[in-house]
């Protein structure tokens, strides 16, 4: 399962999200929203944003329990 983490430099919530996603075995791509005006306009005040298999699943904090359920449901 692949995930995109929309992030920005100096975002401690983004760092936390990255740790959780890696711990759950997701293949992670990071995109710095400040390097792309469209991404910054779309996600400016809600990073981190986590997209999993093409769907936005989390904004702000990543709920580890919901993530585990989501990943378990995908495996079924």
C-alpha positions in Angstrom: 0.0 0.0 0.0 1.4 3.4 -0.9 0.9 6.7 0.9 1.7 10.3 0.2 2.5 12.6 3.1 1.9 16.2 2.3 4.2 18.0 4.6 6.3 21.1 5.2 9.7 21.8 6.8 9.5 22.3 10.6 6.1 20.7 11.1 6.2 18.5 14.2 2.8 16.9 13.4 4.2 15.9 10.0 7.2 14.3 11.7 4.8 12.4 14.0 2.7 11.3 11.0 5.7 10.0 9.2 6.8 7.9 12.1 3.3 6.3 12.4 3.0 5.6 8.7 6.4 4.0 8.5 5.7 2.0 11.7 2.7 0.5 9.9 4.7 -0.5 6.9 3.4 2.0 4.3 5.6 2.9 1.3 5.9 6.6 1.8 6.4 9.5 -0.5 6.7 12.9 0.9 5.7 16.1 -0.8 6.6 19.5 0.5 3.6 21.7 0.0 5.7 24.9 0.2 7.6 23.9 -3.0 4.4 23.8 -5.1 1.9 26.7 -5.1 -1.1 24.5 -5.9 -0.3 22.1 -3.0 0.2 25.1 -0.7 -3.1 26.6 -1.7 -4.9 23.3 -1.2 -3.3 22.1 2.1 -1.7 25.2 3.7 -3.3 25.1 7.2 -4.1 21.4 7.4 -0.7 19.6 7.1 0.1 16.8 7.5 -2.3 15.4 5.0 -2.1 11.7 4.3 -3.3 10.2 1.0 -3.5 6.4 0.9 -4.1 4.7 -2.5 -5.4 7.9 -4.0 -7.7 8.9 -1.2 -7.2 11.6 1.5 -7.4 9.7 4.8 -6.1 12.1 7.4 -5.6 15.8 7.9 -3.7 17.1 10.9 -3.0 14.2 13.3 -3.0 10.6 12.1 -5.2 8.5 14.3 -3.2 5.3 14.7 -6.3 3.2 15.6 -8.1 4.3 12.5 -5.0 3.8 10.4 -4.7 0.2 11.7 -8.4 -0.5 10.9 -8.0 1.0 7.5 -5.0 -1.1 6.7 -6.6 -4.2 8.2 -9.8 -3.7 6.0 -7.6 -3.3 2.9 -5.9 -6.6 3.6 -9.3 -8.5 3.9 
